[in-house]
């Protein structure tokens, strides 16, 4: 899977996109709120690591999601 942080403008908040290996969007959520249904993506129990990754992730740079 891949992850990218999208910068919001004005009243639109920053968002996180998670995409599969074919770059199909599988999750889209606000960067300042925790993602729900992590077990759906095999990420249960990795909330802290995901939060740290989101905080250090640069805007607009697609990265491979490895937790």
ZADO-841452 format. One record per residue: residue number from 1; residue in one letter; x, y, z of N, C-alpha, C in turn. Coordinates in steps of 0.02 Angstrom, whole numbers, padded with zeros to 5 digits. Example, Ala and Ser with C-alpha at 12.3 -4.5 7.8 and 13.67 -1.06 7.14 Angstrom:
<rec pafi="1" donu="A" n_X="00660" n_Y="-00284" n_Z="00390" ca_X="00615" ca_Y="-00225" ca_Z="00390" c_X="00660" c_Y="-00165" c_Z="00390"/>
<rec pafi="2" donu="S" n_X="00642" n_Y="-00112" n_Z="00354" ca_X="00684" ca_Y="-00053" ca_Z="00357" c_X="00645" c_Y="00002" c_Z="00394"/>
//
This chain:
<rec pafi="1" donu="X" n_X="00042" n_Y="-00059" n_Z="00000" ca_X="00000" ca_Y="00000" ca_Z="00000" c_X="00044" c_Y="00062" c_Z="00000"/>
<rec pafi="2" donu="X" n_X="00013" n_Y="00117" n_Z="-00020" ca_X="00048" ca_Y="00181" ca_Z="-00023" c_X="00009" c_Y="00233" c_Z="00017"/>
<rec pafi="3" donu="X" n_X="00044" n_Y="00285" n_Z="00041" ca_X="00012" ca_Y="00337" ca_Z="00080" c_X="00036" c_Y="00405" c_Z="00054"/>
<rec pafi="4" donu="X" n_X="-00009" n_Y="00453" n_Z="00054" ca_X="00007" ca_Y="00522" ca_Z="00034" c_X="-00032" c_Y="00570" c_Z="00077"/>
<rec pafi="5" donu="X" n_X="-00001" n_Y="00625" n_Z="00096" ca_X="-00033" ca_Y="00678" ca_Z="00135" c_X="-00049" c_Y="00736" c_Z="00088"/>
<rec pafi="6" donu="X" n_X="-00112" n_Y="00757" n_Z="00087" ca_X="-00136" ca_Y="00809" ca_Z="00043" c_X="-00150" c_Y="00872" c_Z="00084"/>
<rec pafi="7" donu="X" n_X="-00120" n_Y="00928" n_Z="00064" ca_X="-00128" ca_Y="00991" ca_Z="00099" c_X="-00196" c_Y="01021" c_Z="00085"/>
<rec pafi="8" donu="X" n_X="-00232" n_Y="01041" n_Z="00137" ca_X="-00296" ca_Y="01074" ca_Z="00130" c_X="-00286" c_Y="01149" c_Z="00118"/>
<rec pafi="9" donu="X" n_X="-00339" n_Y="01181" n_Z="00096" ca_X="-00337" ca_Y="01253" ca_Z="00085" c_X="-00395" c_Y="01286" c_Z="00121"/>
<rec pafi="10" donu="X" n_X="-00382" n_Y="01345" n_Z="00149" ca_X="-00433" ca_Y="01384" ca_Z="00185" c_X="-00468" c_Y="01341" c_Z="00237"/>
<rec pafi="11" donu="X" n_X="-00532" n_Y="01328" n_Z="00229" ca_X="-00570" ca_Y="01289" ca_Z="00278" c_X="-00565" c_Y="01214" c_Z="00268"/>
<rec pafi="12" donu="X" n_X="-00534" n_Y="01192" n_Z="00213" ca_X="-00527" ca_Y="01121" ca_Z="00199" c_X="-00466" c_Y="01094" c_Z="00236"/>
<rec pafi="13" donu="X" n_X="-00474" n_Y="01043" n_Z="00279" ca_X="-00417" ca_Y="01017" ca_Z="00318" c_X="-00370" c_Y="00974" c_Z="00276"/>
<rec pafi="14" donu="X" n_X="-00312" n_Y="00959" n_Z="00305" ca_X="-00265" ca_Y="00913" ca_Z="00273" c_X="-00295" c_Y="00842" c_Z="00275"/>
<rec pafi="15" donu="X" n_X="-00283" n_Y="00804" n_Z="00222" ca_X="-00309" ca_Y="00736" ca_Z="00217" c_X="-00254" c_Y="00686" c_Z="00203"/>
<rec pafi="16" donu="X" n_X="-00267" n_Y="00624" n_Z="00220" ca_X="-00223" ca_Y="00568" ca_Z="00206" c_X="-00258" c_Y="00521" c_Z="00158"/>
<rec pafi="17" donu="X" n_X="-00222" n_Y="00499" n_Z="00107" ca_X="-00248" ca_Y="00449" ca_Z="00061" c_X="-00206" c_Y="00386" c_Z="00069"/>
<rec pafi="18" donu="X" n_X="-00239" n_Y="00329" n_Z="00071" ca_X="-00204" ca_Y="00265" ca_Z="00069" c_X="-00227" c_Y="00230" c_Z="00005"/>
<rec pafi="19" donu="X" n_X="-00178" n_Y="00209" n_Z="-00034" ca_X="-00192" ca_Y="00178" ca_Z="-00099" c_X="-00162" c_Y="00108" c_Z="-00101"/>
<rec pafi="20" donu="X" n_X="-00194" n_Y="00063" n_Z="-00139" ca_X="-00167" ca_Y="-00005" ca_Z="-00144" c_X="-00111" c_Y="-00008" c_Z="-00195"/>
<rec pafi="21" donu="X" n_X="-00087" n_Y="-00068" n_Z="-00210" ca_X="-00030" ca_Y="-00075" ca_Z="-00255" c_X="-00044" c_Y="-00052" c_Z="-00326"/>
<rec pafi="22" donu="X" n_X="-00109" n_Y="-00049" n_Z="-00345" ca_X="-00129" ca_Y="-00024" ca_Z="-00411" c_X="-00147" c_Y="00051" c_Z="-00408"/>
<rec pafi="23" donu="X" n_X="-00131" n_Y="00083" n_Z="-00353" ca_X="-00143" ca_Y="00154" ca_Z="-00340" c_X="-00218" c_Y="00171" c_Z="-00337"/>
<rec pafi="24" donu="X" n_X="-00260" n_Y="00122" n_Z="-00323" ca_X="-00331" ca_Y="00133" ca_Z="-00313" c_X="-00342" c_Y="00158" c_Z="-00241"/>
<rec pafi="25" donu="X" n_X="-00380" n_Y="00211" n_Z="-00234" ca_X="-00394" ca_Y="00240" ca_Z="-00168" c_X="-00434" c_Y="00191" c_Z="-00126"/>
<rec pafi="26" donu="X" n_X="-00407" n_Y="00173" n_Z="-00067" ca_X="-00441" ca_Y="00126" ca_Z="-00022" c_X="-00462" c_Y="00160" c_Z="00043"/>
<rec pafi="27" donu="X" n_X="-00430" n_Y="00216" n_Z="00060" ca_X="-00449" ca_Y="00252" ca_Z="00121" c_X="-00432" c_Y="00326" c_Z="00112"/>
<rec pafi="28" donu="X" n_X="-00474" n_Y="00369" n_Z="00141" ca_X="-00468" ca_Y="00441" ca_Z="00136" c_X="-00494" c_Y="00470" c_Z="00201"/>
<rec pafi="29" donu="X" n_X="-00450" n_Y="00502" n_Z="00241" ca_X="-00472" ca_Y="00527" ca_Z="00305" c_X="-00432" c_Y="00589" c_Z="00324"/>
<rec pafi="30" donu="X" n_X="-00458" n_Y="00627" n_Z="00371" ca_X="-00425" ca_Y="00688" ca_Z="00394" c_X="-00361" c_Y="00671" c_Z="00432"/>
<rec pafi="31" donu="X" n_X="-00309" n_Y="00711" n_Z="00421" ca_X="-00245" ca_Y="00698" ca_Z="00453" c_X="-00247" c_Y="00709" c_Z="00528"/>
<rec pafi="32" donu="X" n_X="-00293" n_Y="00751" n_Z="00552" ca_X="-00296" ca_Y="00766" ca_Z="00623" c_X="-00343" c_Y="00721" c_Z="00662"/>
<rec pafi="33" donu="X" n_X="-00373" n_Y="00673" n_Z="00628" ca_X="-00418" ca_Y="00625" ca_Z="00662" c_X="-00395" c_Y="00554" c_Z="00648"/>
<rec pafi="34" donu="X" n_X="-00402" n_Y="00511" n_Z="00698" ca_X="-00379" ca_Y="00442" ca_Z="00687" c_X="-00421" c_Y="00406" c_Z="00636"/>
<rec pafi="35" donu="X" n_X="-00389" n_Y="00363" n_Z="00599" ca_X="-00423" ca_Y="00322" ca_Z="00549" c_X="-00463" c_Y="00267" c_Z="00583"/>
<rec pafi="36" donu="X" n_X="-00521" n_Y="00253" n_Z="00557" ca_X="-00563" ca_Y="00200" ca_Z="00584" c_X="-00557" c_Y="00139" c_Z="00539"/>
<rec pafi="37" donu="X" n_X="-00575" n_Y="00081" n_Z="00565" ca_X="-00574" ca_Y="00018" ca_Z="00528" c_X="-00504" c_Y="-00001" c_Z="00505"/>
<rec pafi="38" donu="X" n_X="-00454" n_Y="00007" n_Z="00548" ca_X="-00386" ca_Y="-00010" ca_Z="00529" c_X="-00378" c_Y="-00085" c_Z="00514"/>
<rec pafi="39" donu="X" n_X="-00419" n_Y="-00126" n_Z="00547" ca_X="-00415" ca_Y="-00199" ca_Z="00536" c_X="-00432" c_Y="-00217" c_Z="00464"/>
<rec pafi="40" donu="X" n_X="-00471" n_Y="-00175" n_Z="00431" ca_X="-00490" ca_Y="-00186" ca_Z="00362" c_X="-00429" c_Y="-00185" c_Z="00315"/>
<rec pafi="41" donu="X" n_X="-00377" n_Y="-00150" n_Z="00336" ca_X="-00317" ca_Y="-00142" ca_Z="00295" c_X="-00257" c_Y="-00179" c_Z="00325"/>
<rec pafi="42" donu="X" n_X="-00268" n_Y="-00219" n_Z="00376" ca_X="-00214" ca_Y="-00256" ca_Z="00408" c_X="-00169" c_Y="-00212" c_Z="00451"/>
<rec pafi="43" donu="X" n_X="-00195" n_Y="-00157" n_Z="00476" ca_X="-00156" ca_Y="-00109" ca_Z="00515" c_X="-00177" c_Y="-00106" c_Z="00588"/>
<rec pafi="44" donu="X" n_X="-00218" n_Y="-00153" n_Z="00611" ca_X="-00240" ca_Y="-00151" ca_Z="00681" c_X="-00180" c_Y="-00159" c_Z="00727"/>
<rec pafi="45" donu="X" n_X="-00181" n_Y="-00121" n_Z="00782" ca_X="-00126" ca_Y="-00122" ca_Z="00829" c_X="-00068" c_Y="-00077" c_Z="00810"/>
<rec pafi="46" donu="X" n_X="-00073" n_Y="-00043" n_Z="00754" ca_X="-00019" ca_Y="00000" ca_Z="00730" c_X="-00039" c_Y="00073" c_Z="00728"/>
<rec pafi="47" donu="X" n_X="-00088" n_Y="00091" n_Z="00770" ca_X="-00114" ca_Y="00159" ca_Z="00771" c_X="-00060" c_Y="00210" c_Z="00787"/>
<rec pafi="48" donu="X" n_X="-00018" n_Y="00195" n_Z="00837" ca_X="00034" ca_Y="00241" ca_Z="00858" c_X="00086" c_Y="00252" c_Z="00802"/>
<rec pafi="49" donu="X" n_X="00107" n_Y="00197" n_Z="00771" ca_X="00155" ca_Y="00203" ca_Z="00716" c_X="00127" c_Y="00242" c_Z="00657"/>
<rec pafi="50" donu="X" n_X="00062" n_Y="00231" n_Z="00641" ca_X="00030" ca_Y="00267" ca_Z="00587" c_X="00024" c_Y="00341" c_Z="00603"/>
<rec pafi="51" donu="X" n_X="00008" n_Y="00358" n_Z="00665" ca_X="00004" ca_Y="00428" ca_Z="00686" c_X="00071" c_Y="00463" c_Z="00680"/>
<rec pafi="52" donu="X" n_X="00125" n_Y="00429" n_Z="00701" ca_X="00192" ca_Y="00458" ca_Z="00696" c_X="00212" c_Y="00468" c_Z="00623"/>
<rec pafi="53" donu="X" n_X="00195" n_Y="00419" n_Z="00581" ca_X="00210" ca_Y="00425" ca_Z="00510" c_X="00173" c_Y="00484" c_Z="00479"/>
<rec pafi="54" donu="X" n_X="00110" n_Y="00492" n_Z="00495" ca_X="00069" ca_Y="00546" ca_Z="00468" c_X="00098" c_Y="00614" c_Z="00490"/>
<rec pafi="55" donu="X" n_X="00121" n_Y="00619" n_Z="00551" ca_X="00149" ca_Y="00682" ca_Z="00576" c_X="00213" c_Y="00702" c_Z="00540"/>
<rec pafi="56" donu="X" n_X="00254" n_Y="00654" n_Z="00521" ca_X="00317" ca_Y="00670" ca_Z="00488" c_X="00313" c_Y="00667" c_Z="00411"/>
<rec pafi="57" donu="X" n_X="00257" n_Y="00645" n_Z="00385" ca_X="00248" ca_Y="00637" ca_Z="00313" c_X="00246" c_Y="00706" c_Z="00278"/>
<rec pafi="58" donu="X" n_X="00287" n_Y="00716" n_Z="00227" ca_X="00284" ca_Y="00780" ca_Z="00190" c_X="00222" c_Y="00782" c_Z="00146"/>
<rec pafi="59" donu="X" n_X="00198" n_Y="00842" n_Z="00132" ca_X="00139" ca_Y="00849" ca_Z="00090" c_X="00156" c_Y="00832" c_Z="00017"/>
<rec pafi="60" donu="X" n_X="00110" n_Y="00796" n_Z="-00015" ca_X="00115" ca_Y="00783" ca_Z="-00087" c_X="00166" c_Y="00731" c_Z="-00109"/>
<rec pafi="61" donu="X" n_X="00197" n_Y="00696" n_Z="-00061" ca_X="00247" ca_Y="00646" ca_Z="-00080" c_X="00219" c_Y="00576" c_Z="-00066"/>
<rec pafi="62" donu="X" n_X="00209" n_Y="00538" n_Z="-00119" ca_X="00184" ca_Y="00470" ca_Z="-00114" c_X="00239" c_Y="00425" c_Z="-00086"/>
<rec pafi="63" donu="X" n_X="00222" n_Y="00388" n_Z="-00034" ca_X="00271" ca_Y="00342" ca_Z="-00003" c_X="00240" c_Y="00273" c_Z="00006"/>
<rec pafi="64" donu="X" n_X="00282" n_Y="00223" n_Z="00004" ca_X="00260" ca_Y="00155" ca_Z="00018" c_X="00244" c_Y="00151" c_Z="00092"/>
<rec pafi="65" donu="X" n_X="00187" n_Y="00123" n_Z="00109" ca_X="00165" ca_Y="00117" ca_Z="00178" c_X="00194" c_Y="00053" c_Z="00207"/>
<rec pafi="66" donu="X" n_X="00244" n_Y="00060" n_Z="00250" ca_X="00276" ca_Y="00003" ca_Z="00282" c_X="00277" c_Y="00014" c_Z="00357"/>
<rec pafi="67" donu="X" n_X="00235" n_Y="-00023" n_Z="00393" ca_X="00232" ca_Y="-00017" ca_Z="00466" c_X="00249" c_Y="-00083" c_Z="00498"/>
//
